[in-house]
């Protein structure tokens, strides 16, 4: 039966005690990790969020009744212990922070009993994730997961501290707001008092933080909850946390400079990582040409090589037809992989097809200098030699080529270089390579809608020297946009915002919005801009992704207390779930099942 805490007050967490406390009488509380009954003496490992502490129960100290009670303890019982700190009587445990001390108990209270948990509460659990997520409240007791959650809290605190010292004001923006569909799909919330009308949950605080700049707040930040109704993957959730900021009277370099110092400060304070400044910058075009990705992993080489000029006019139709259709031929050099088995090469071909390739051409430079290739018979010896030279190929190398429209070639080779590098084991997991990617295209062409869409959002400022192209060749306009990348993952992105009405009108024209459309969607912002708007810019980080990468986790689920799974459901609470008919009636909503819909 559970006992009361009355009269007891915890004096220390488990690992707050050390040899310096020897001789002190203390009160500790937590969960039983393990109990060992040696007959006449009971050993218990007590666990709290800080770690483990050994407790000794012996009849001479706690009397027979207390020893009998200690013998009944099982894993996950919650207990309170009063006792004296002593130097450990047995061998010192070097693996424990408290491995040189123990508590000799004089009083034990069982605060809560526990059923046998469905899996062991231990670090590096081998239990399937689905089961652990169903019992997430137990999973969160695991020391390694608790360590990640504690570090997340520390990182958030350091961000707040730094930005506050830099003159930023923390201001909250609404969760229930207007839907402005342009980008990812909104989560909608029906209004009871406005039948047929809906709020949207924010995909970001974008419009409100721009309004705060109009309101003269100068420097704003917020650690904000955001929502996107999109497909999930390892580093994506339907609800996520964003470190959001906006600054007035700034340009690109100002935003980058303060954020570089933020990154340096947080990495040093959180995990002792020294980040050298300035962080390297490359343009979007250079990132695509060299790495096939706008979020490149620079921890290894294997950069793309454009061999279009070298293969122009060769006899291999796959190459020449790609060039005739305005595409390119590019390749990567997998050093030392010339003797990769055919089965593995075929698997890489299938991998490439998953990214839009029709196939994958390869050329192995064998150790004796001869070639083994999927296309050698279509090219002369001199053409093959020139191709190998262009790829800096040497005996033992495997050259892999994609030929298609540039977008597909970039996608294929960008993903392939990561896959091949992983298989080769050449990615240094101890490296933290930060990188700025700048000068993104302002617009991208949507084949389905047959119109331009904003690569970031409709309020991104074009590069000054590209403004005139908005009228003549909008596809070539570069944006004052920038992303911060870490080890091949986009940590965050931002841009300088449009603040001149004539530029904003041109932007809306390029996106196919009439003035009426623009005002229907963004009228409150456009009206605010009539009353004096400062030049402003901002940036937002994914806090979940940042923590995931700093703790070297495989998924953001490991750094979110209660995450969703791939179908956006919660295995623990069974959300989303059906609701009462009465609730639906109050919201003027009728649920139509698929059969009724078909009829």
C-alpha positions as a printed NumPy array, in Angstrom:
array([[  0.   ,   0.   ,   0.   ],
       [  1.293,   3.457,  -0.923],
       [  2.577,   5.598,   1.923],
       [  2.509,   9.354,   2.442],
       [  5.425,  11.735,   1.994],
       [  4.262,  13.639,   5.047],
       [  7.194,  14.846,   7.12 ],
       [  9.737,  14.1  ,   4.38 ],
       [ 11.388,  16.579,   2.044],
       [ 13.84 ,  15.557,  -0.664],
       [ 17.249,  17.023,   0.08 ],
       [ 19.132,  15.906,  -3.058],
       [ 18.656,  14.329,  -6.466],
       [ 20.599,  11.09 ,  -6.875],
       [ 23.761,  12.351,  -8.552],
       [ 23.845,  15.624,  -6.648],
       [ 25.512,  13.559,  -3.911],
       [ 29.238,  12.791,  -3.904],
       [ 32.086,  11.822,  -1.568],
       [ 31.898,  15.4  ,  -0.258],
       [ 28.572,  14.457,   1.402],
       [ 29.935,  11.433,   3.318],
       [ 28.541,  11.426,   6.863],
       [ 25.471,  13.532,   6.014],
       [ 21.912,  12.311,   6.583],
       [ 19.956,  12.857,   3.366],
       [ 16.537,  12.148,   1.866],
       [ 16.376,  10.887,  -1.714],
       [ 13.391,   9.865,  -3.832],
       [ 12.95 ,   8.145,  -7.154],
       [ 12.278,   4.893,  -8.985],
       [ 13.727,   1.468,  -8.232],
       [ 15.932,   0.475, -11.145],
       [ 17.017,  -2.863,  -9.648],
       [ 16.773,  -4.725,  -6.329],
       [ 19.198,  -7.43 ,  -5.141],
       [ 18.332,  -9.402,  -1.994],
       [ 21.452, -10.993,  -0.494],
       [ 19.683, -12.324,   2.637],
       [ 19.932,  -9.988,   5.589],
       [ 21.   ,  -7.158,   3.296],
       [ 19.129,  -5.64 ,   0.305],
       [ 20.793,  -3.513,  -2.384],
       [ 18.66 ,  -1.117,  -4.444],
       [ 19.692,   1.042,  -7.388],
       [ 17.598,   4.203,  -7.12 ],
       [ 17.008,   6.229, -10.303],
       [ 15.869,   9.767, -10.959],
       [ 16.416,  12.058, -13.927],
       [ 20.043,  12.698, -12.91 ],
       [ 21.163,   9.067, -12.726],
       [ 21.625,   6.137, -10.313],
       [ 22.484,   5.882,  -6.63 ],
       [ 23.042,   2.688,  -4.614],
       [ 21.015,   2.231,  -1.415],
       [ 21.84 ,  -0.421,   1.237],
       [ 19.122,  -1.762,   3.544],
       [ 20.419,  -3.737,   6.529],
       [ 18.51 ,  -4.833,   9.653],
       [ 21.008,  -3.158,  12.005],
       [ 20.102,   0.221,  10.459],
       [ 16.472,  -0.078,   9.361],
       [ 15.097,  -2.852,  11.643],
       [ 13.399,  -6.057,  10.507],
       [ 10.188,  -4.356,   9.346],
       [ 12.078,  -1.986,   7.072],
       [ 14.258,  -4.778,   5.693],
       [ 11.172,  -6.861,   4.954],
       [  9.646,  -3.908,   3.123],
       [ 12.879,  -3.401,   1.102],
       [ 12.832,  -7.07 ,   0.101],
       [  9.428,  -6.511,  -1.56 ],
       [ 10.657,  -3.68 ,  -3.787],
       [ 10.429,  -4.276,  -7.507],
       [ 11.453,  -2.4  , -10.621],
       [  9.708,   1.   , -11.023],
       [  8.369,   1.217,  -7.455],
       [  8.551,   4.867,  -6.356],
       [ 10.254,   5.206,  -2.983],
       [ 11.581,   7.733,  -0.496],
       [ 14.71 ,   6.859,   1.512],
       [ 16.305,   8.55 ,   4.5  ],
       [ 19.887,   7.487,   5.204],
       [ 23.525,   8.333,   5.758],
       [ 25.979,   8.878,   2.879],
       [ 28.953,   6.504,   3.141],
       [ 31.938,   5.555,   1.047],
       [ 31.063,   2.456,  -0.955],
       [ 31.892,  -0.69 ,   1.01 ],
       [ 32.39 ,  -2.802,  -2.106],
       [ 34.282,  -2.088,  -5.305],
       [ 33.95 ,   1.397,  -6.768],
       [ 31.79 ,   1.487,  -9.923],
       [ 33.727,   3.672, -12.37 ],
       [ 30.746,   3.758, -14.763],
       [ 28.518,   5.606, -12.282],
       [ 28.781,   9.236, -11.274],
       [ 27.956,   8.072,  -7.721],
       [ 30.038,   4.899,  -8.027],
       [ 32.196,   5.678,  -4.971],
       [ 29.335,   6.238,  -2.478],
       [ 26.159,   4.584,  -1.204],
       [ 23.299,   5.454,   1.147],
       [ 22.852,   3.331,   4.263],
       [ 19.075,   3.554,   4.722],
       [ 17.416,   4.257,   8.068],
       [ 13.879,   4.808,   6.735],
       [ 11.987,   3.576,   3.671],
       [  8.6  ,   4.654,   2.388],
       [  6.951,   3.075,  -0.642],
       [  5.197,   6.018,  -2.303],
       [  3.807,   4.053,  -5.231],
       [  3.875,   0.429,  -6.333],
       [  4.278,  -0.529,  -9.987],
       [  3.24 ,  -3.339, -12.276],
       [  5.978,  -5.019, -14.282],
       [  6.65 ,  -2.645, -17.201],
       [  6.165,  -3.979, -20.761],
       [  9.872,  -3.404, -21.485],
       [ 13.003,  -2.75 , -19.419],
       [ 13.669,   0.87 , -18.469],
       [ 17.248,   1.038, -19.703],
       [ 19.486,   3.018, -22.024],
       [ 19.863,   1.981, -25.674],
       [ 16.631,  -0.013, -25.556],
       [ 16.255,  -2.787, -28.115],
       [ 12.467,  -2.719, -27.725],
       [ 10.549,  -1.885, -30.924],
       [  9.772,   1.821, -31.229],
       [  6.024,   1.195, -31.705],
       [  5.775,  -0.432, -28.267],
       [  7.896,   2.25 , -26.637],
       [  5.745,   5.004, -28.155],
       [  2.565,   3.296, -26.925],
       [  4.001,   3.52 , -23.398],
       [  5.857,   6.777, -23.988],
       [  5.568,   7.81 , -20.323],
       [  7.73 ,   4.75 , -19.513],
       [ 10.035,   5.277, -22.485],
       [ 10.703,   8.808, -21.246],
       [ 12.149,   7.352, -18.031],
       [ 15.076,   5.824, -19.955],
       [ 18.329,   7.612, -19.018],
       [ 19.489,   8.243, -22.601],
       [ 16.12 ,   9.71 , -23.613],
       [ 15.998,  11.83 , -20.453],
       [ 19.485,  13.118, -21.264],
       [ 18.292,  14.276, -24.678],
       [ 15.212,  15.978, -23.261],
       [ 17.309,  17.718, -20.588],
       [ 19.731,  18.942, -23.266],
       [ 16.8  ,  20.216, -25.333],
       [ 15.657,  22.281, -22.352],
       [ 19.189,  23.62 , -21.905],
       [ 19.473,  24.57 , -25.591],
       [ 16.133,  26.44 , -25.469],
       [ 17.272,  28.292, -22.344],
       [ 20.597,  29.275, -23.953],
       [ 18.798,  30.542, -27.075],
       [ 16.494,  32.676, -24.933],
       [ 19.424,  34.021, -22.933],
       [ 21.493,  34.931, -25.999],
       [ 18.682,  36.598, -27.944],
       [ 17.489,  38.562, -24.916],
       [ 21.028,  39.876, -24.375],
       [ 21.099,  40.876, -28.069],
       [ 18.039,  43.098, -27.623],
       [ 15.366,  40.719, -28.922],
       [ 11.915,  40.788, -27.327],
       [ 10.065,  37.493, -26.8  ],
       [  6.504,  38.029, -28.061],
       [  3.824,  35.373, -28.596],
       [  1.745,  35.327, -31.778],
       [ -1.697,  33.694, -32.262],
       [ -2.212,  29.956, -32.651],
       [ -5.706,  30.415, -34.117],
       [ -5.274,  32.47 , -37.26 ],
       [ -6.446,  32.994, -40.839],
       [ -5.706,  30.336, -43.453],
       [ -3.431,  31.683, -46.204],
       [ -2.903,  28.568, -48.346],
       [  0.371,  28.96 , -50.227],
       [  2.785,  26.182, -49.417],
       [  2.12 ,  23.215, -47.123],
       [ -1.418,  22.157, -46.203],
       [ -3.006,  23.88 , -43.188],
       [ -4.569,  22.2  , -40.178],
       [ -8.046,  23.748, -39.92 ],
       [-10.084,  24.426, -36.764],
       [-13.853,  24.972, -37.162],
       [-15.429,  27.949, -35.414],
       [-18.54 ,  27.332, -33.286],
       [-19.579,  31.   , -33.208],
       [-18.931,  31.571, -36.914],
       [-20.634,  28.593, -38.599],
       [-18.86 ,  27.453, -41.758],
       [-15.731,  29.453, -40.975],
       [-12.384,  28.064, -39.956],
       [ -9.195,  29.084, -38.223],
       [ -5.875,  27.648, -39.357],
       [ -3.097,  26.521, -37.048],
       [  0.1  ,  28.434, -37.932],
       [  2.649,  26.923, -40.291],
       [  4.901,  29.678, -38.974],
       [  4.413,  33.091, -37.315],
       [  5.557,  34.729, -40.591],
       [  2.871,  37.357, -41.142],
       [  2.547,  38.303, -37.492],
       [  6.275,  38.775, -37.012],
       [  6.322,  41.075, -40.045],
       [  3.449,  43.019, -38.474],
       [  5.51 ,  43.313, -35.282],
       [  8.236,  44.977, -37.353],
       [  5.575,  47.392, -38.674],
       [  4.66 ,  48.014, -35.048],
       [  8.173,  49.142, -34.2  ],
       [  9.345,  46.232, -32.028],
       [ 12.659,  46.126, -33.926],
       [ 13.892,  42.697, -32.797],
       [ 11.445,  39.87 , -32.043],
       [ 11.874,  36.189, -31.242],
       [  9.661,  33.332, -30.171],
       [ 10.059,  29.613, -29.539],
       [  6.863,  28.816, -31.377],
       [  4.717,  25.734, -31.95 ],
       [  3.952,  25.325, -35.67 ],
       [  1.788,  22.892, -37.635],
       [  1.879,  21.461, -41.164],
       [ -0.459,  18.818, -42.52 ],
       [  2.125,  17.008, -44.645],
       [  3.668,  13.569, -44.97 ],
       [  6.094,  12.65 , -42.204],
       [  9.697,  11.439, -42.338],
       [ 12.583,  11.05 , -39.866],
       [ 13.072,  14.788, -39.349],
       [  9.473,  15.973, -39.778],
       [  6.379,  16.012, -37.543],
       [  2.86 ,  17.478, -37.994],
       [  3.585,  19.774, -35.049],
       [  7.073,  21.069, -34.465],
       [  8.924,  23.788, -32.572],
       [ 10.501,  26.729, -34.333],
       [ 12.995,  29.272, -33.052],
       [ 11.578,  32.271, -34.881],
       [ 13.047,  35.746, -35.208],
       [ 12.678,  38.993, -37.17 ],
       [ 14.868,  42.111, -37.253],
       [ 14.292,  45.637, -38.592],
       [ 16.695,  47.908, -40.492],
       [ 18.903,  44.991, -41.572],
       [ 20.109,  43.176, -44.687],
       [ 21.414,  39.645, -45.307],
       [ 24.802,  40.072, -43.621],
       [ 23.266,  41.474, -40.425],
       [ 20.956,  38.477, -39.975],
       [ 23.742,  35.997, -40.718],
       [ 26.194,  37.708, -38.354],
       [ 23.965,  37.574, -35.256],
       [ 22.888,  34.019, -36.032],
       [ 26.451,  32.81 , -36.444],
       [ 27.216,  34.063, -32.964],
       [ 24.01 ,  32.418, -31.69 ],
       [ 25.055,  29.067, -33.197],
       [ 28.576,  29.405, -31.786],
       [ 27.255,  30.249, -28.296],
       [ 24.607,  27.505, -28.151],
       [ 26.932,  24.753, -29.439],
       [ 29.644,  25.7  , -26.957],
       [ 27.275,  25.964, -23.99 ],
       [ 25.193,  22.888, -24.829],
       [ 27.729,  20.273, -25.924],
       [ 31.137,  21.973, -25.683],
       [ 31.42 ,  22.196, -29.477],
       [ 33.683,  24.939, -30.833],
       [ 32.246,  26.453, -34.03 ],
       [ 34.686,  28.584, -36.025],
       [ 33.339,  31.801, -37.527],
       [ 32.548,  32.893, -40.129],
       [ 30.541,  29.866, -41.222],
       [ 31.239,  29.105, -44.932],
       [ 28.73 ,  30.415, -47.492],
       [ 27.931,  29.119, -50.95 ],
       [ 25.228,  30.164, -53.378],
       [ 22.301,  27.901, -54.195],
       [ 23.622,  27.391, -57.727],
       [ 27.053,  26.355, -56.463],
       [ 25.457,  23.969, -53.954],
       [ 23.429,  22.3  , -56.706],
       [ 26.359,  22.118, -59.134],
       [ 28.785,  20.692, -56.575],
       [ 26.54 ,  18.567, -54.385],
       [ 23.209,  18.152, -56.202],
       [ 21.428,  19.491, -53.124],
       [ 20.463,  22.828, -51.548],
       [ 21.307,  21.299, -48.151],
       [ 24.665,  19.684, -48.883],
       [ 26.599,  17.405, -46.552],
       [ 30.169,  18.715, -46.752],
       [ 31.751,  16.159, -44.404],
       [ 33.082,  14.272, -47.442],
       [ 33.956,  14.991, -51.066],
       [ 32.529,  12.979, -53.975],
       [ 31.314,  16.187, -55.596],
       [ 29.362,  16.233, -58.853],
       [ 31.262,  16.796, -62.094],
       [ 29.538,  18.253, -65.154],
       [ 30.781,  16.219, -68.14 ],
       [ 28.208,  17.49 , -70.657],
       [ 30.869,  19.075, -72.876],
       [ 33.034,  15.94 , -72.775],
       [ 30.257,  13.567, -73.924],
       [ 28.63 ,  15.942, -76.439],
       [ 28.511,  14.205, -79.802],
       [ 29.417,  10.752, -78.421],
       [ 27.614,   7.649, -79.632],
       [ 25.703,   6.986, -76.408],
       [ 22.107,   8.05 , -77.021],
       [ 21.188,   8.379, -73.34 ],
       [ 23.812,  11.116, -72.967],
       [ 23.195,  12.926, -76.226],
       [ 19.386,  12.937, -75.971],
       [ 19.601,  14.45 , -72.476],
       [ 21.767,  17.254, -73.871],
       [ 19.49 ,  17.789, -76.866],
       [ 16.544,  18.241, -74.482],
       [ 18.336,  20.977, -72.547],
       [ 19.548,  18.723, -69.745],
       [ 23.027,  17.728, -68.621],
       [ 25.26 ,  14.742, -67.947],
       [ 26.945,  14.722, -64.547],
       [ 28.735,  12.133, -62.47 ],
       [ 30.307,  11.257, -59.135],
       [ 33.53 ,   9.348, -58.468],
       [ 33.294,   6.572, -55.857],
       [ 36.994,   6.209, -55.087],
       [ 38.243,   2.624, -54.804],
       [ 34.862,   1.053, -55.65 ],
       [ 35.668,  -0.258, -59.151],
       [ 35.21 ,  -3.871, -58.118],
       [ 31.81 ,  -3.3  , -56.546],
       [ 29.71 ,  -6.431, -57.254],
       [ 27.163,  -6.144, -60.048],
       [ 24.346,  -6.849, -57.597],
       [ 25.323,  -3.743, -55.59 ],
       [ 25.536,  -1.617, -58.739],
       [ 22.076,  -2.836, -59.774],
       [ 20.803,  -1.818, -56.318],
       [ 22.238,   1.676, -56.865],
       [ 20.438,   1.824, -60.227],
       [ 17.143,   1.03 , -58.47 ],
       [ 17.965,   3.61 , -55.794],
       [ 18.511,   6.244, -58.522],
       [ 15.18 ,   5.361, -60.131],
       [ 13.511,   6.218, -56.835],
       [ 14.711,   9.807, -57.346],
       [ 13.408,  10.123, -60.905],
       [ 16.238,   8.603, -62.961],
       [ 15.428,   6.382, -65.916],
       [ 18.661,   4.547, -65.185],
       [ 22.25 ,   4.996, -64.077],
       [ 25.328,   4.702, -66.268],
       [ 28.562,   3.439, -64.749],
       [ 32.186,   3.091, -65.703],
       [ 34.64 ,   1.148, -63.523],
       [ 38.356,   1.878, -63.969],
       [ 39.81 ,  -1.518, -63.063],
       [ 43.137,  -1.845, -61.195],
       [ 44.912,  -2.773, -64.458],
       [ 43.652,   0.423, -66.117],
       [ 41.029,  -1.275, -68.313],
       [ 37.364,  -0.272, -68.269],
       [ 34.172,  -2.109, -67.348],
       [ 31.138,  -0.069, -68.309],
       [ 27.442,  -0.115, -69.145],
       [ 28.058,   2.154, -72.159],
       [ 31.696,   1.594, -73.3  ],
       [ 30.613,  -0.007, -76.58 ],
       [ 28.944,   3.268, -77.629],
       [ 32.066,   5.395, -77.197],
       [ 35.584,   5.403, -78.625],
       [ 38.657,   4.708, -76.523],
       [ 39.62 ,   8.394, -76.688],
       [ 36.142,   9.495, -75.598],
       [ 36.226,   7.097, -72.619],
       [ 39.703,   8.29 , -71.669],
       [ 38.598,  11.939, -71.812],
       [ 35.577,  11.116, -69.666],
       [ 37.715,   9.375, -67.039],
       [ 40.125,  12.33 , -66.979],
       [ 37.245,  14.785, -66.561],
       [ 36.099,  12.746, -63.537],
       [ 39.645,  12.585, -62.079],
       [ 39.3  ,   8.823, -62.376],
       [ 42.14 ,   6.534, -61.35 ],
       [ 42.55 ,   2.735, -61.417],
       [ 40.164,   1.329, -58.778],
       [ 37.504,   4.06 , -59.13 ],
       [ 33.816,   3.625, -59.955],
       [ 32.245,   6.474, -61.946],
       [ 28.455,   6.868, -61.807],
       [ 26.536,   9.108, -64.234],
       [ 23.03 ,  10.564, -64.517],
       [ 21.714,  12.149, -67.723],
       [ 18.403,  14.025, -67.792],
       [ 16.911,  17.43 , -67.05 ],
       [ 19.054,  19.306, -64.542],
       [ 16.483,  19.029, -61.757],
       [ 16.392,  15.232, -62.024],
       [ 20.185,  14.927, -62.383],
       [ 20.699,  17.019, -59.244],
       [ 18.105,  15.   , -57.273],
       [ 19.56 ,  11.665, -58.346],
       [ 23.246,  12.403, -57.811],
       [ 22.613,  14.458, -54.665],
       [ 20.936,  11.455, -53.041],
       [ 23.34 ,   8.935, -54.605],
       [ 26.486,  10.583, -53.211],
       [ 25.019,  10.306, -49.692],
       [ 24.014,   6.668, -50.239],
       [ 27.386,   5.638, -51.681],
       [ 29.328,   7.556, -49.025],
       [ 27.274,   5.816, -46.308],
       [ 27.991,   2.409, -47.836],
       [ 31.704,   3.282, -48.043],
       [ 31.752,   4.501, -44.426],
       [ 33.503,   7.768, -45.321],
       [ 31.15 ,  10.16 , -43.489],
       [ 32.811,  11.39 , -40.287],
       [ 30.012,  11.186, -37.709],
       [ 32.023,  13.298, -35.242],
       [ 32.115,  16.314, -37.566],
       [ 29.656,  19.216, -37.342],
       [ 29.839,  21.067, -40.669],
       [ 27.693,  24.198, -40.726],
       [ 27.068,  25.948, -44.036],
       [ 25.052,  28.926, -45.304],
       [ 23.326,  28.478, -48.665],
       [ 22.377,  31.835, -50.186],
       [ 20.799,  33.384, -53.3  ],
       [ 18.026,  30.839, -53.788],
       [ 15.782,  31.17 , -56.838],
       [ 12.91 ,  33.475, -55.956],
       [ 10.374,  31.384, -57.884],
       [  9.946,  27.829, -59.125],
       [  7.653,  26.608, -61.894],
       [  4.744,  24.38 , -60.845],
       [  4.02 ,  21.959, -63.721],
       [  0.581,  20.984, -62.388],
       [ -0.709,  24.508, -61.805],
       [  1.247,  25.929, -64.76 ],
       [  2.378,  28.956, -62.795],
       [  5.26 ,  30.173, -60.69 ],
       [  5.19 ,  29.546, -56.958],
       [  7.371,  31.174, -54.307],
       [ 10.298,  28.981, -53.33 ],
       [ 10.144,  30.434, -49.8  ],
       [  7.049,  32.668, -49.509],
       [  5.479,  35.596, -51.398],
       [  7.198,  38.239, -49.227],
       [ 10.808,  37.337, -50.07 ],
       [ 12.88 ,  40.196, -51.494],
       [ 14.562,  39.67 , -54.892],
       [ 18.269,  40.44 , -55.227],
       [ 18.593,  44.152, -56.066],
       [ 20.364,  43.479, -59.369],
       [ 17.614,  41.034, -60.459],
       [ 14.607,  43.292, -59.88 ],
       [ 14.18 ,  44.158, -63.545],
       [ 14.002,  40.439, -64.427],
       [ 10.642,  40.19 , -62.627],
       [  9.094,  41.648, -65.804],
       [ 11.192,  39.86 , -68.398],
       [ 12.441,  36.529, -67.007],
       [ 11.063,  35.808, -63.522],
       [ 12.515,  32.289, -63.46 ],
       [ 16.031,  33.736, -63.296],
       [ 15.408,  36.05 , -60.347],
       [ 17.481,  35.25 , -57.276],
       [ 16.153,  35.895, -53.783],
       [ 17.718,  37.486, -50.737],
       [ 17.12 ,  34.152, -49.051],
       [ 19.452,  32.044, -46.954],
       [ 19.366,  28.622, -45.292],
       [ 21.578,  27.349, -42.499],
       [ 22.585,  23.713, -43.057],
       [ 24.251,  21.212, -40.729],
       [ 25.636,  17.904, -42.019],
       [ 23.211,  17.746, -44.93 ],
       [ 20.103,  18.785, -42.971],
       [ 18.419,  22.164, -43.278],
       [ 18.332,  23.635, -39.773],
       [ 16.526,  26.798, -40.719],
       [ 15.885,  29.362, -43.365],
       [ 14.993,  32.974, -43.818],
       [ 15.061,  35.964, -46.085],
       [ 14.981,  39.706, -46.4  ],
       [ 11.321,  40.713, -46.841],
       [  9.733,  42.893, -49.488],
       [  8.75 ,  46.219, -47.965],
       [  8.077,  48.331, -51.102],
       [  4.507,  48.111, -52.409],
       [  5.498,  48.213, -56.103],
       [  7.859,  45.236, -55.696],
       [  5.205,  43.334, -53.743],
       [  2.642,  43.943, -56.494],
       [  5.061,  42.609, -59.11 ],
       [  5.702,  39.551, -56.962],
       [  1.983,  38.839, -56.719],
       [  1.665,  39.251, -60.518],
       [  4.439,  36.667, -61.031],
       [  2.568,  34.276, -58.74 ],
       [ -0.649,  34.763, -60.716],
       [ -2.5  ,  36.6  , -57.919],
       [ -4.888,  39.373, -58.844],
       [ -5.002,  42.39 , -56.505],
       [ -8.286,  41.028, -55.191],
       [ -6.725,  37.594, -54.487],
       [ -3.79 ,  39.209, -52.732],
       [ -6.036,  41.305, -50.496],
       [ -8.321,  38.367, -49.719],
       [ -5.33 ,  36.392, -48.476],
       [ -2.979,  38.994, -47.066],
       [ -5.009,  42.218, -46.828],
       [ -4.231,  42.831, -43.153],
       [ -0.485,  42.779, -43.889],
       [ -0.715,  44.866, -47.077],
       [ -2.824,  47.468, -45.257],
       [ -0.265,  47.635, -42.451],
       [  2.44 ,  48.337, -45.028],
       [  0.61 ,  51.565, -45.99 ],
       [  1.494,  53.113, -42.639],
       [  5.273,  53.045, -42.693],
       [  7.143,  49.747, -42.805],
       [ 10.87 ,  49.39 , -42.04 ],
       [ 13.206,  47.192, -44.103],
       [ 13.176,  43.873, -42.257],
       [ 14.424,  40.31 , -42.435],
       [ 14.25 ,  37.148, -40.403],
       [ 15.082,  33.532, -39.943],
       [ 13.592,  30.472, -38.238],
       [ 15.271,  27.302, -36.995],
       [ 13.706,  23.916, -36.423],
       [ 14.513,  23.396, -32.736],
       [ 13.717,  19.665, -32.973],
       [ 16.168,  19.214, -35.856],
       [ 18.889,  21.23 , -34.141],
       [ 18.676,  19.117, -30.978],
       [ 18.458,  15.896, -33.029],
       [ 21.709,  16.689, -34.813],
       [ 23.587,  17.935, -31.752],
       [ 22.791,  14.719, -29.821],
       [ 23.385,  12.564, -32.956],
       [ 19.897,  11.05 , -32.83 ],
       [ 18.464,   9.237, -35.862],
       [ 15.033,  10.86 , -35.632],
       [ 13.4  ,  13.934, -34.135],
       [ 11.075,  11.526, -32.305],
       [ 13.997,  10.971, -29.917],
       [ 14.05 ,  14.639, -28.871],
       [ 10.282,  15.331, -28.694],
       [  8.494,  14.32 , -25.503],
       [  5.325,  12.981, -27.13 ],
       [  5.862,  12.564, -30.908],
       [  3.527,  11.312, -33.602],
       [  4.269,   8.413, -35.971],
       [  4.296,   8.373, -39.773],
       [  0.527,   8.584, -40.218],
       [  0.452,  11.613, -37.854],
       [ -1.201,   9.594, -35.076],
       [ -0.227,   9.241, -31.407],
       [  0.136,   5.59 , -30.391],
       [ -0.169,   6.484, -26.704],
       [ -3.425,   8.522, -26.756],
       [ -4.882,   7.159, -30.038],
       [ -5.23 ,  10.712, -31.387],
       [ -6.782,  11.617, -33.757],
       [-10.014,   9.965, -32.655],
       [-13.745,  10.269, -33.262],
       [-15.716,  12.823, -31.239],
       [-19.276,  12.946, -29.957],
       [-22.06 ,  13.808, -32.416],
       [-23.019,  16.65 , -30.096],
       [-19.624,  18.276, -30.548],
       [-19.955,  18.016, -34.332],
       [-23.463,  19.493, -34.254],
       [-22.223,  22.494, -32.266],
       [-19.638,  23.084, -34.996],
       [-22.147,  22.527, -37.837],
       [-20.032,  19.638, -39.131],
       [-21.28 ,  16.389, -40.623],
       [-18.889,  13.48 , -41.147],
       [-19.554,  11.634, -44.407],
       [-18.072,   8.146, -44.702],
       [-16.553,   6.899, -47.957],
       [-19.605,   4.776, -48.885],
       [-22.025,   7.703, -48.472],
       [-19.64 ,   9.902, -50.429],
       [-19.638,   7.438, -53.347],
       [-23.448,   7.304, -53.387]])
